[in-house]
Amino acid sequence: MRTVLHRIAMLIMREGRRMCSRPLYVFCMVIAPLFCYIFFTTLMADGLPTNLPVGAVDQDNTSTTRALLRNLDAFQQTHITAHYKDVTEARRAMQRGDIYAFYYIPQGTTADAIAGRQPRVSFYTNGSYLIAGSLLYKDLLTMTVLANASIGQQTLLARGATEQQALGFLQPILIDTHPLHNPWLNYSVYLSNTLIPGILMLLIFLVTVYAIGSEVKEGTAQTWLRTAGGNLPLALAGKLLPHTIVFFIMAAGYNVYLYLILGYPCNSGIIPMLLASFLMVLASQSFGIFLYGLLPSLRFALSAASLWGVISFSISGFSFPVMAMHPTLQALSVLFPLRHYFLIYVDQALNGYPMLYSWEAYFALLVFALLPLFILKRLHKALLHYRYIP
């Protein structure tokens, strides 16, 4: 036992010297995560983008249409920055990227509305910008519905109906909305809680692969194994333990930052999320070991780690629900650690369920932590006999 502890201590000191002598480790393990924490949370500090530029084409130019555009400009996400004489000019401005959308009111709209001839107004949004396009579409549609109701109310009042009767006719059912767990509808609550751990997970993949592959590249792999007495599991444990400590500190840091400093919802308490973060770190490191053992080439393994990490953002379910994906993609989603972390976040932080409800996701992360057991023999052979090819 004393010999094992001594070897682990030697491996930790050896890896510590390697980490301190290479600025790449400091950048990937500390600087890059901190930058991402601050960047994403400040980018969406208001929860939603505000004052998105919108154009207007008002060919009717009446007091009614001018009031409609003023009300549209009062929306938080919408800011009318320019008026255009026709649709062609507005379309060209949207293609140049000057505006994200424009609202078109043809001539005679007010007169047709008062006469009950059902005038048609149009709005165009740029779907190339997903968030901006969807938010502006909602505002433009809401404004159109409100304008229709306003004109309808004026018509009913002119025909002798009381205000209460007009409102009852236009909106017979009053909707009272109470969003659960994120009543502010803050996009950052949904996005930052998955983007930040996803980026940290990607960095863990890359750093783990690089830490092992650089031993082969520099011809020090056999020295590393001799320090561990030829015991590969001991060599991996001693080498990656400093990484585990640093990465868990960074993971605990974003939990404290998001839930205690920024006050994001964490209805289960921070302990379950800290446990999930620790398992995420172990699962990511183990997956990095597995990738290098599967592809014992630094170049190929780094490429595979990058690809797997980037795909995780799309298939984890936070941007598009997994249940709406093709059945094949639904089955493949379980192969990504970020998917299971996302499920824990939804159950624990957002919904506040007991940890028992998330046992499958916790267990999945533990399974990822056992992946190196399947490639130990192949990895040991690669460390002893593989020659690095630039």
KEPA-562501 format. One record per residue (C-alpha): residue in one letter; x, y, z; residue number from 1. Coordinates in Angstrom, 3 decimals. Each point is the difference from the previous one (the first is absolute). Last residue first. Example, Ala and Ser with C-alpha at 12.3 -4.5 7.8 and 13.67 -1.06 7.14 Angstrom:
residu->S c1->13.670 c2->-1.060 c3->7.140 num->2
residu->A c1->-1.370 c2->-3.440 c3->0.660 num->1
This chain:
residu->P c1->3.685 c2->13.880 c3->-37.432 num->390
residu->I c1->0.209 c2->-3.790 c3->0.540 num->389
residu->Y c1->0.367 c2->-1.011 c3->3.649 num->388
residu->R c1->1.271 c2->-3.532 c3->0.480 num->387
residu->Y c1->-2.293 c2->-2.480 c3->1.717 num->386
residu->H c1->1.703 c2->-2.837 c3->1.883 num->385
residu->L c1->-0.269 c2->0.506 c3->3.738 num->384
residu->L c1->-2.760 c2->2.601 c3->0.234 num->383
residu->A c1->-2.018 c2->-1.701 c3->-2.756 num->382
residu->K c1->0.220 c2->-3.399 c3->1.694 num->381
residu->H c1->-1.194 c2->1.447 c3->3.289 num->380
residu->L c1->-2.869 c2->1.742 c3->-1.791 num->379
residu->R c1->-1.139 c2->-3.213 c3->-1.678 num->378
residu->K c1->0.103 c2->-1.917 c3->3.291 num->377
residu->L c1->-1.757 c2->2.765 c3->1.923 num->376
residu->I c1->-2.737 c2->0.439 c3->-2.636 num->375
residu->F c1->-3.117 c2->-1.389 c3->1.714 num->374
residu->L c1->0.929 c2->1.139 c3->3.507 num->373
residu->P c1->0.289 c2->3.568 c3->-1.309 num->372
residu->L c1->-3.841 c2->0.151 c3->-0.331 num->371
residu->L c1->-0.679 c2->-0.224 c3->3.750 num->370
residu->A c1->-0.569 c2->3.758 c3->0.491 num->369
residu->F c1->-2.558 c2->-0.094 c3->-2.827 num->368
residu->V c1->-1.959 c2->-2.560 c3->2.022 num->367
residu->L c1->0.067 c2->2.369 c3->2.990 num->366
residu->L c1->-1.458 c2->2.746 c3->-2.204 num->365
residu->A c1->-2.786 c2->-2.392 c3->-1.017 num->364
residu->F c1->-0.705 c2->-0.808 c3->3.667 num->363
residu->Y c1->-0.526 c2->3.682 c3->0.793 num->362
residu->A c1->-2.388 c2->0.279 c3->-2.973 num->361
residu->E c1->-1.903 c2->-3.128 c3->1.024 num->360
residu->W c1->-0.202 c2->1.141 c3->3.636 num->359
residu->S c1->-1.709 c2->3.255 c3->-0.908 num->358
residu->Y c1->-3.324 c2->-0.592 c3->1.765 num->357
residu->L c1->1.868 c2->-1.227 c3->3.090 num->356
residu->M c1->1.679 c2->3.394 c3->0.275 num->355
residu->P c1->-3.272 c2->1.505 c3->1.229 num->354
residu->Y c1->-1.649 c2->2.384 c3->-2.496 num->353
residu->G c1->0.799 c2->3.727 c3->0.088 num->352
residu->N c1->-1.435 c2->0.712 c3->-3.446 num->351
residu->L c1->2.662 c2->2.386 c3->-1.314 num->350
residu->A c1->3.118 c2->-0.937 c3->1.987 num->349
residu->Q c1->-0.651 c2->-3.707 c3->0.575 num->348
residu->D c1->-2.050 c2->-1.435 c3->-2.841 num->347
residu->V c1->1.114 c2->2.396 c3->-2.740 num->346
residu->Y c1->3.637 c2->0.007 c3->1.129 num->345
residu->I c1->0.068 c2->-3.794 c3->0.310 num->344
residu->L c1->-1.380 c2->-0.350 c3->-3.535 num->343
residu->F c1->2.636 c2->2.425 c3->-1.289 num->342
residu->Y c1->2.770 c2->-2.001 c3->1.689 num->341
residu->H c1->-1.310 c2->-3.111 c3->-1.735 num->340
residu->R c1->0.048 c2->1.640 c3->-3.428 num->339
residu->L c1->3.429 c2->1.531 c3->0.659 num->338
residu->P c1->1.464 c2->-3.493 c3->0.387 num->337
residu->F c1->-0.790 c2->-0.864 c3->-3.642 num->336
residu->L c1->-0.708 c2->-3.625 c3->-0.948 num->335
residu->V c1->-3.587 c2->0.252 c3->1.291 num->334
residu->S c1->-0.788 c2->2.309 c3->-2.941 num->333
residu->L c1->0.567 c2->-2.847 c3->-2.477 num->332
residu->A c1->-3.387 c2->-1.605 c3->0.755 num->331
residu->Q c1->-1.854 c2->3.280 c3->-0.491 num->330
residu->L c1->2.008 c2->0.598 c3->-3.157 num->329
residu->T c1->-1.219 c2->-3.307 c3->-1.438 num->328
residu->P c1->-3.583 c2->0.756 c3->1.067 num->327
residu->H c1->0.097 c2->3.268 c3->-2.008 num->326
residu->M c1->-0.182 c2->3.007 c3->2.292 num->325
residu->A c1->-3.135 c2->1.350 c3->1.698 num->324
residu->M c1->0.669 c2->-1.878 c3->3.263 num->323
residu->V c1->3.508 c2->1.462 c3->0.005 num->322
residu->P c1->-1.376 c2->3.512 c3->0.368 num->321
residu->F c1->1.935 c2->2.647 c3->-1.969 num->320
residu->S c1->2.341 c2->2.535 c3->1.640 num->319
residu->F c1->0.353 c2->-1.650 c3->3.420 num->318
residu->G c1->-0.327 c2->-3.548 c3->-1.279 num->317
residu->S c1->3.521 c2->-1.404 c3->0.281 num->316
residu->I c1->0.187 c2->-0.639 c3->-3.747 num->315
residu->S c1->0.997 c2->3.438 c3->-1.235 num->314
residu->F c1->2.467 c2->0.975 c3->2.727 num->313
residu->S c1->1.488 c2->-3.500 c3->0.113 num->312
residu->I c1->0.878 c2->0.214 c3->-3.704 num->311
residu->V c1->2.753 c2->2.469 c3->0.924 num->310
residu->G c1->1.532 c2->-2.265 c3->2.636 num->309
residu->W c1->-0.061 c2->-3.103 c3->-2.175 num->308
residu->L c1->1.638 c2->1.838 c3->-2.899 num->307
residu->S c1->2.685 c2->1.546 c3->2.173 num->306
residu->A c1->0.762 c2->-3.323 c3->1.689 num->305
residu->A c1->0.169 c2->-1.774 c3->-3.378 num->304
residu->S c1->2.403 c2->2.616 c3->-1.363 num->303
residu->L c1->2.167 c2->-0.210 c3->3.112 num->302
residu->A c1->0.070 c2->-3.806 c3->-0.292 num->301
residu->F c1->0.952 c2->0.122 c3->-3.670 num->300
residu->R c1->2.904 c2->2.422 c3->0.522 num->299
residu->L c1->1.294 c2->-1.633 c3->3.170 num->298
residu->S c1->-0.114 c2->-3.469 c3->-1.520 num->297
residu->P c1->-1.022 c2->-3.024 c3->2.060 num->296
residu->L c1->-3.623 c2->0.094 c3->-1.266 num->295
residu->L c1->-1.950 c2->-2.307 c3->2.351 num->294
residu->G c1->2.406 c2->0.523 c3->2.876 num->293
residu->Y c1->-0.012 c2->3.725 c3->-0.683 num->292
residu->L c1->-3.794 c2->0.094 c3->-0.098 num->291
residu->F c1->-0.333 c2->-2.075 c3->3.170 num->290
residu->I c1->2.370 c2->2.246 c3->1.913 num->289
residu->G c1->-2.058 c2->3.034 c3->-1.072 num->288
residu->F c1->-3.190 c2->-1.806 c3->1.026 num->287
residu->S c1->1.511 c2->-0.654 c3->3.397 num->286
residu->Q c1->0.875 c2->3.673 c3->0.384 num->285
residu->S c1->-3.510 c2->1.035 c3->-1.013 num->284
residu->A c1->-1.676 c2->-2.514 c3->2.319 num->283
residu->L c1->2.169 c2->1.074 c3->2.952 num->282
residu->V c1->-0.762 c2->3.696 c3->-0.614 num->281
residu->M c1->-3.711 c2->-0.705 c3->-0.494 num->280
residu->L c1->-0.067 c2->-2.052 c3->3.203 num->279
residu->F c1->1.379 c2->2.993 c3->1.876 num->278
residu->S c1->-2.486 c2->2.335 c3->-1.675 num->277
residu->A c1->-2.924 c2->-2.301 c3->0.870 num->276
residu->L c1->1.145 c2->-0.081 c3->3.618 num->275
residu->L c1->0.268 c2->3.797 c3->0.025 num->274
residu->M c1->-3.483 c2->0.187 c3->-1.524 num->273
residu->P c1->-1.423 c2->-2.295 c3->2.694 num->272
residu->I c1->1.653 c2->2.189 c3->2.700 num->271
residu->I c1->-1.224 c2->3.372 c3->-1.350 num->270
residu->G c1->-3.540 c2->-0.185 c3->1.305 num->269
residu->S c1->-2.867 c2->-1.811 c3->-1.709 num->268
residu->N c1->-1.752 c2->3.133 c3->-1.231 num->267
residu->C c1->3.041 c2->1.524 c3->-1.649 num->266
residu->P c1->-1.423 c2->2.950 c3->-1.924 num->265
residu->Y c1->2.649 c2->2.531 c3->-1.084 num->264
residu->G c1->1.027 c2->2.438 c3->2.732 num->263
residu->L c1->2.935 c2->1.602 c3->-1.809 num->262
residu->I c1->2.314 c2->-0.416 c3->3.012 num->261
residu->L c1->-1.295 c2->-3.181 c3->1.658 num->260
residu->Y c1->-1.352 c2->-2.055 c3->-2.897 num->259
residu->L c1->2.047 c2->1.045 c3->-3.026 num->258
residu->Y c1->3.298 c2->0.987 c3->1.634 num->257
residu->V c1->-0.044 c2->-2.752 c3->2.621 num->256
residu->N c1->-0.711 c2->-2.607 c3->-2.651 num->255
residu->Y c1->2.578 c2->1.587 c3->-2.323 num->254
residu->G c1->2.635 c2->-0.284 c3->2.695 num->253
residu->A c1->-0.856 c2->-3.600 c3->0.897 num->252
residu->A c1->0.804 c2->-0.888 c3->-3.617 num->251
residu->M c1->3.270 c2->1.976 c3->0.095 num->250
residu->I c1->0.979 c2->-1.662 c3->3.282 num->249
residu->F c1->-0.984 c2->-3.335 c3->-1.539 num->248
residu->F c1->2.260 c2->0.711 c3->-2.969 num->247
residu->V c1->2.973 c2->0.818 c3->2.198 num->246
residu->I c1->-0.418 c2->-3.068 c3->2.230 num->245
residu->T c1->-0.617 c2->-2.372 c3->-2.903 num->244
residu->H c1->3.025 c2->1.322 c3->-1.884 num->243
residu->P c1->2.204 c2->-0.574 c3->3.041 num->242
residu->L c1->-1.398 c2->-3.583 c3->0.190 num->241
residu->L c1->0.632 c2->-0.631 c3->-3.693 num->240
residu->K c1->3.600 c2->-1.166 c3->0.146 num->239
residu->G c1->-0.211 c2->-1.961 c3->3.239 num->238
residu->A c1->-3.176 c2->-1.791 c3->-1.037 num->237
residu->L c1->1.236 c2->-0.704 c3->-3.511 num->236
residu->A c1->3.302 c2->-1.432 c3->1.254 num->235
residu->L c1->-1.790 c2->-2.092 c3->2.638 num->234
residu->P c1->-2.339 c2->-1.408 c3->-2.650 num->233
residu->L c1->3.077 c2->-0.676 c3->-2.210 num->232
residu->N c1->2.074 c2->-1.889 c3->2.598 num->231
residu->G c1->3.513 c2->-0.256 c3->-1.438 num->230
residu->G c1->1.524 c2->1.078 c3->3.326 num->229
residu->A c1->-1.797 c2->3.368 c3->-0.194 num->228
residu->T c1->3.265 c2->1.856 c3->-0.567 num->227
residu->R c1->0.817 c2->-2.651 c3->-2.603 num->226
residu->L c1->-3.233 c2->0.855 c3->-1.830 num->225
residu->W c1->0.877 c2->3.709 c3->-0.223 num->224
residu->T c1->3.521 c2->-0.838 c3->-1.149 num->223
residu->Q c1->-1.515 c2->-2.242 c3->-2.690 num->222
residu->A c1->-2.260 c2->2.812 c3->-1.173 num->221
residu->T c1->2.792 c2->2.571 c3->-0.184 num->220
residu->G c1->0.579 c2->-0.074 c3->-3.775 num->219
residu->E c1->-1.185 c2->3.584 c3->-0.495 num->218
residu->K c1->-2.923 c2->-0.975 c3->-2.239 num->217
residu->V c1->-0.865 c2->-3.016 c3->2.111 num->216
residu->E c1->-0.159 c2->2.055 c3->3.201 num->215
residu->S c1->-1.794 c2->2.743 c3->-1.955 num->214
residu->G c1->-2.762 c2->-2.468 c3->-0.825 num->213
residu->I c1->-0.894 c2->-0.580 c3->3.643 num->212
residu->A c1->-0.236 c2->3.666 c3->1.040 num->211
residu->Y c1->-1.445 c2->0.965 c3->-3.397 num->210
residu->V c1->-2.882 c2->-2.466 c3->0.251 num->209
residu->T c1->-0.795 c2->1.172 c3->3.520 num->208
residu->V c1->0.281 c2->3.681 c3->-0.960 num->207
residu->L c1->-2.289 c2->-0.424 c3->-2.998 num->206
residu->F c1->-2.774 c2->-1.909 c3->1.744 num->205
residu->I c1->0.207 c2->2.287 c3->3.041 num->204
residu->L c1->-0.312 c2->3.052 c3->-2.277 num->203
residu->L c1->-3.148 c2->-1.459 c3->-1.570 num->202
residu->M c1->-1.486 c2->-0.649 c3->3.439 num->201
residu->L c1->0.734 c2->3.588 c3->1.053 num->200
residu->I c1->-1.766 c2->1.199 c3->-3.146 num->199
residu->G c1->-3.010 c2->-2.174 c3->0.781 num->198
residu->P c1->0.025 c2->1.086 c3->3.655 num->197
residu->I c1->-0.302 c2->3.639 c3->-1.193 num->196
residu->L c1->-2.474 c2->-0.616 c3->-2.817 num->195
residu->T c1->-2.400 c2->-1.993 c3->2.177 num->194
residu->N c1->-0.754 c2->2.297 c3->2.946 num->193
residu->S c1->0.750 c2->3.002 c3->-2.201 num->192
residu->L c1->-2.805 c2->-0.824 c3->-2.458 num->191
residu->Y c1->-3.065 c2->-0.580 c3->2.161 num->190
residu->V c1->0.567 c2->2.648 c3->2.667 num->189
residu->S c1->1.470 c2->2.298 c3->-2.650 num->188
residu->Y c1->-3.249 c2->-0.073 c3->-1.925 num->187
residu->N c1->-1.841 c2->1.677 c3->2.886 num->186
residu->L c1->-3.704 c2->-0.780 c3->-0.209 num->185
residu->W c1->-0.321 c2->2.100 c3->3.215 num->184
residu->P c1->-2.210 c2->-2.712 c3->1.517 num->183
residu->N c1->2.806 c2->-2.576 c3->-0.259 num->182
residu->H c1->-1.159 c2->-2.873 c3->2.257 num->181
residu->L c1->-3.574 c2->0.048 c3->-1.340 num->180
residu->P c1->-1.486 c2->2.532 c3->-2.421 num->179
residu->H c1->-3.338 c2->1.383 c3->1.339 num->178
residu->T c1->-2.333 c2->1.095 c3->-2.808 num->177
residu->D c1->-3.550 c2->1.319 c3->0.528 num->176
residu->I c1->-1.892 c2->-0.211 c3->-3.294 num->175
residu->L c1->-3.342 c2->1.809 c3->-0.229 num->174
residu->I c1->-2.591 c2->-1.880 c3->-2.046 num->173
residu->P c1->-2.657 c2->1.974 c3->-1.907 num->172
residu->Q c1->2.591 c2->2.383 c3->-1.392 num->171
residu->L c1->-1.524 c2->2.097 c3->-2.809 num->170
residu->F c1->-3.629 c2->-0.578 c3->1.018 num->169
residu->G c1->0.591 c2->0.472 c3->3.710 num->168
residu->L c1->2.057 c2->3.118 c3->-0.652 num->167
residu->A c1->-2.766 c2->1.499 c3->-2.127 num->166
residu->Q c1->-2.675 c2->-0.869 c3->2.563 num->165
residu->Q c1->2.035 c2->1.598 c3->2.792 num->164
residu->E c1->0.583 c2->3.135 c3->-2.094 num->163
residu->T c1->-3.709 c2->0.304 c3->-0.711 num->162
residu->A c1->-1.333 c2->-0.735 c3->-3.474 num->161
residu->G c1->-1.626 c2->2.801 c3->-1.980 num->160
residu->R c1->1.215 c2->-0.587 c3->-3.558 num->159
residu->A c1->2.906 c2->2.437 c3->0.445 num->158
residu->L c1->1.112 c2->-1.990 c3->3.044 num->157
residu->L c1->0.070 c2->-3.161 c3->-2.085 num->156
residu->T c1->2.080 c2->1.656 c3->-2.731 num->155
residu->Q c1->2.453 c2->1.487 c3->2.512 num->154
residu->Q c1->0.431 c2->-3.401 c3->1.646 num->153
residu->G c1->0.638 c2->-1.672 c3->-3.344 num->152
residu->I c1->2.651 c2->2.591 c3->-0.821 num->151
residu->S c1->1.712 c2->-0.656 c3->3.335 num->150
residu->A c1->-0.309 c2->-3.772 c3->-0.376 num->149
residu->N c1->1.636 c2->0.078 c3->-3.415 num->148
residu->A c1->2.761 c2->2.228 c3->1.342 num->147
residu->L c1->0.537 c2->-2.395 c3->2.900 num->146
residu->V c1->0.236 c2->-2.982 c3->-2.351 num->145
residu->T c1->2.466 c2->1.836 c3->-2.243 num->144
residu->M c1->2.080 c2->1.074 c3->2.992 num->143
residu->T c1->0.173 c2->-3.563 c3->1.283 num->142
residu->L c1->1.100 c2->-1.273 c3->-3.425 num->141
residu->L c1->2.723 c2->2.635 c3->-0.233 num->140
residu->D c1->1.226 c2->-0.714 c3->3.518 num->139
residu->K c1->0.046 c2->-3.786 c3->-0.463 num->138
residu->Y c1->1.731 c2->0.250 c3->-3.369 num->137
residu->L c1->2.527 c2->2.344 c3->1.572 num->136
residu->L c1->0.900 c2->-2.570 c3->2.632 num->135
residu->S c1->0.209 c2->-2.847 c3->-2.542 num->134
residu->G c1->2.197 c2->1.952 c3->-2.425 num->133
residu->A c1->2.373 c2->1.307 c3->2.656 num->132
residu->I c1->0.404 c2->-3.451 c3->1.566 num->131
residu->L c1->0.464 c2->-1.933 c3->-3.242 num->130
residu->Y c1->1.905 c2->2.488 c3->-2.124 num->129
residu->S c1->-0.263 c2->-1.504 c3->-3.493 num->128
residu->G c1->-3.783 c2->0.215 c3->0.416 num->127
residu->N c1->0.010 c2->3.673 c3->-1.026 num->126
residu->T c1->-3.479 c2->1.336 c3->0.698 num->125
residu->Y c1->-2.664 c2->1.436 c3->-2.322 num->124
residu->F c1->-3.247 c2->1.649 c3->1.040 num->123
residu->S c1->-3.170 c2->0.457 c3->-1.986 num->122
residu->V c1->-3.240 c2->1.961 c3->0.328 num->121
residu->R c1->-3.239 c2->-1.087 c3->-1.659 num->120
residu->P c1->-3.220 c2->1.991 c3->0.076 num->119
residu->Q c1->-3.215 c2->-1.777 c3->1.038 num->118
residu->R c1->-2.709 c2->2.017 c3->-1.796 num->117
residu->G c1->-1.763 c2->1.053 c3->3.205 num->116
residu->A c1->-0.425 c2->3.637 c3->-1.040 num->115
residu->I c1->2.173 c2->1.158 c3->2.919 num->114
residu->A c1->2.670 c2->-2.530 c3->-0.948 num->113
residu->D c1->-0.106 c2->0.932 c3->-3.683 num->112
residu->A c1->0.452 c2->3.666 c3->0.820 num->111
residu->T c1->2.903 c2->-0.709 c3->2.322 num->110
residu->T c1->1.801 c2->-2.306 c3->-2.439 num->109
residu->G c1->-0.405 c2->2.293 c3->-3.014 num->108
residu->Q c1->3.669 c2->-0.084 c3->-1.003 num->107
residu->P c1->1.902 c2->-3.100 c3->1.058 num->106
residu->I c1->1.504 c2->-0.494 c3->3.464 num->105
residu->Y c1->3.262 c2->-1.975 c3->-0.078 num->104
residu->Y c1->1.972 c2->-0.847 c3->3.153 num->103
residu->F c1->3.706 c2->-0.751 c3->-0.294 num->102
residu->A c1->2.392 c2->-2.546 c3->1.459 num->101
residu->Y c1->3.611 c2->-0.546 c3->1.089 num->100
residu->I c1->1.275 c2->3.390 c3->-1.115 num->99
residu->D c1->3.257 c2->1.341 c3->-1.460 num->98
residu->G c1->1.133 c2->-3.524 c3->-0.937 num->97
residu->R c1->0.522 c2->0.793 c3->-3.679 num->96
residu->Q c1->-2.830 c2->-2.418 c3->-0.874 num->95
residu->M c1->-2.291 c2->1.826 c3->2.434 num->94
residu->A c1->0.841 c2->3.345 c3->-1.631 num->93
residu->R c1->-0.670 c2->-1.506 c3->-3.418 num->92
residu->R c1->-3.401 c2->-1.229 c3->1.167 num->91
residu->A c1->-0.857 c2->3.431 c3->1.382 num->90
residu->E c1->0.816 c2->1.674 c3->-3.331 num->89
residu->T c1->-2.037 c2->-2.562 c3->-1.911 num->88
residu->V c1->-2.949 c2->0.279 c3->2.404 num->87
residu->D c1->-0.489 c2->3.700 c3->-0.632 num->86
residu->K c1->0.715 c2->3.495 c3->1.343 num->85
residu->Y c1->2.079 c2->-1.111 c3->2.962 num->84
residu->H c1->-0.090 c2->1.096 c3->3.638 num->83
residu->A c1->2.988 c2->-0.718 c3->2.207 num->82
residu->T c1->1.028 c2->-0.963 c3->3.539 num->81
residu->I c1->-3.181 c2->-1.493 c3->1.374 num->80
residu->H c1->1.127 c2->-1.597 c3->3.265 num->79
residu->T c1->-1.433 c2->-3.346 c3->1.077 num->78
residu->Q c1->0.997 c2->-2.238 c3->2.911 num->77
residu->Q c1->-1.536 c2->2.129 c3->2.749 num->76
residu->F c1->-3.158 c2->0.907 c3->-1.904 num->75
residu->A c1->-0.548 c2->3.778 c3->-0.184 num->74
residu->D c1->0.937 c2->0.029 c3->-3.690 num->73
residu->L c1->-3.071 c2->-2.115 c3->-0.741 num->72
residu->N c1->-2.209 c2->2.499 c3->1.837 num->71
residu->R c1->1.496 c2->2.836 c3->-2.037 num->70
residu->L c1->-0.555 c2->-2.012 c3->-3.189 num->69
residu->L c1->-3.694 c2->-0.521 c3->0.811 num->68
residu->A c1->-0.380 c2->3.675 c3->0.921 num->67
residu->R c1->1.386 c2->0.960 c3->-3.409 num->66
residu->T c1->-2.428 c2->-2.452 c3->-1.630 num->65
residu->T c1->-2.989 c2->1.561 c3->1.762 num->64
residu->S c1->1.108 c2->3.606 c3->-0.552 num->63
residu->T c1->0.280 c2->-0.740 c3->-3.687 num->62
residu->N c1->3.099 c2->-0.697 c3->-2.089 num->61
residu->D c1->-1.521 c2->-2.580 c3->-2.388 num->60
residu->Q c1->3.296 c2->-0.863 c3->-1.701 num->59
residu->D c1->1.633 c2->-0.873 c3->3.301 num->58
residu->V c1->3.091 c2->-2.133 c3->-0.743 num->57
residu->A c1->1.729 c2->-0.550 c3->3.331 num->56
residu->G c1->3.454 c2->-1.323 c3->0.900 num->55
residu->V c1->1.110 c2->-1.942 c3->3.082 num->54
residu->P c1->3.214 c2->0.134 c3->2.016 num->53
residu->L c1->0.021 c2->-2.210 c3->3.144 num->52
residu->N c1->-0.465 c2->2.218 c3->3.041 num->51
residu->T c1->0.538 c2->-2.756 c3->2.560 num->50
residu->P c1->1.533 c2->-3.465 c3->-0.032 num->49
residu->L c1->-1.428 c2->-2.113 c3->2.838 num->48
residu->G c1->1.082 c2->-0.808 c3->3.550 num->47
residu->D c1->1.358 c2->3.476 c3->0.626 num->46
residu->A c1->3.490 c2->-1.337 c3->0.771 num->45
residu->M c1->0.014 c2->-2.146 c3->-3.123 num->44
residu->L c1->3.462 c2->0.978 c3->-1.245 num->43
residu->T c1->1.049 c2->0.544 c3->3.613 num->42
residu->T c1->-0.734 c2->-3.622 c3->0.938 num->41
residu->F c1->1.530 c2->-1.390 c3->-3.180 num->40
residu->F c1->3.229 c2->2.001 c3->0.121 num->39
residu->I c1->0.637 c2->-0.235 c3->3.742 num->38
residu->Y c1->-0.205 c2->-3.778 c3->0.211 num->37
residu->C c1->1.703 c2->-0.413 c3->-3.387 num->36
residu->F c1->2.984 c2->2.106 c3->1.087 num->35
residu->L c1->0.300 c2->-1.969 c3->3.231 num->34
residu->P c1->-0.024 c2->-3.268 c3->-1.949 num->33
residu->A c1->2.691 c2->1.247 c3->-2.435 num->32
residu->I c1->2.319 c2->1.344 c3->2.723 num->31
residu->V c1->-0.040 c2->-2.973 c3->2.371 num->30
residu->M c1->0.394 c2->-3.451 c3->-1.550 num->29
residu->C c1->0.621 c2->0.830 c3->-3.649 num->28
residu->F c1->2.260 c2->3.025 c3->0.598 num->27
residu->V c1->1.875 c2->-1.436 c3->2.959 num->26
residu->Y c1->0.612 c2->-3.261 c3->-1.858 num->25
residu->L c1->1.185 c2->1.783 c3->-3.145 num->24
residu->P c1->2.484 c2->2.025 c3->2.055 num->23
residu->R c1->2.176 c2->-3.138 c3->0.252 num->22
residu->S c1->2.651 c2->-0.138 c3->2.747 num->21
residu->C c1->-2.530 c2->0.119 c3->2.841 num->20
residu->M c1->-1.983 c2->-2.943 c3->-1.357 num->19
residu->R c1->3.095 c2->-2.116 c3->-0.599 num->18
residu->R c1->1.299 c2->0.730 c3->3.506 num->17
residu->G c1->-3.369 c2->-0.965 c3->1.491 num->16
residu->E c1->-0.008 c2->-3.192 c3->-2.041 num->15
residu->R c1->3.300 c2->-1.067 c3->1.531 num->14
residu->M c1->-1.129 c2->1.004 c3->3.479 num->13
residu->I c1->-3.208 c2->-2.008 c3->-0.397 num->12
residu->L c1->1.891 c2->-2.998 c3->-1.378 num->11
residu->M c1->2.453 c2->0.045 c3->2.916 num->10
residu->A c1->-2.878 c2->0.239 c3->2.508 num->9
residu->I c1->-1.778 c2->-2.878 c3->-1.735 num->8
residu->R c1->3.214 c2->-2.064 c3->0.172 num->7
residu->H c1->0.386 c2->0.723 c3->3.720 num->6
residu->L c1->-3.628 c2->-0.870 c3->0.662 num->5
residu->V c1->0.438 c2->-3.317 c3->-1.806 num->4
residu->T c1->3.230 c2->-0.763 c3->1.871 num->3
residu->R c1->-1.636 c2->0.768 c3->3.337 num->2
residu->M c1->-2.830 c2->-2.370 c3->-0.860 num->1
